[in-house]
Amino acid sequence: MQGIRIGLGMGDGGGASIDAIVARCQRAEADGFATLWFANIFGFDAMTLAALVGRETRSVEIGTAVAPTHSRHPLYM
């Protein structure tokens, strides 16, 4: 039986830089959070930010919570 998995919604923190968000995500991973979620509603492109964070983390699962799809090529999705 698997234990409870807890995730976080990662906003831009009121104008945080990309480096600050990546560092916050690395800290969340080190603290044992299982998932991190990104949304376009905070100013950064959710898929791009998720890709950058995914490059700098190892075990945390990453997903998008809100992302526009109608203007994106399927290869990008």
Residue pairs with C-beta under 8 A, 6 or more apart in sequence:
5 34
5 35
6 33
6 34
6 35
7 33
7 34
7 35
7 36
7 37
7 61
8 28
8 33
8 35
8 36
8 37
9 37
9 38
9 39
9 65
10 21
10 24
10 25
10 28
10 36
10 37
10 38
10 49
10 53
11 39
11 42
12 21
12 42
12 43
12 44
13 20
13 21
13 24
15 43
16 24
18 44
18 49
18 52
21 44
21 49
21 53
22 52
22 53
22 56
25 36
25 53
25 56
25 57
25 60
26 56
26 57
28 36
28 60
29 36
29 57
29 58
29 59
29 60
33 60
34 60
34 61
35 60
35 61
35 62
35 63
36 50
36 53
36 57
36 60
36 61
36 62
36 63
37 62
37 63
37 64
37 65
38 44
38 46
38 47
38 49
38 50
38 53
38 62
38 63
38 64
38 65
39 46
39 64
39 65
39 66
39 67
40 46
40 64
40 66
40 67
40 68
41 66
46 64
46 65
46 66
46 67
47 64
47 67
47 72
47 76
47 77
50 62
50 63
50 64
53 62
54 62
69 77
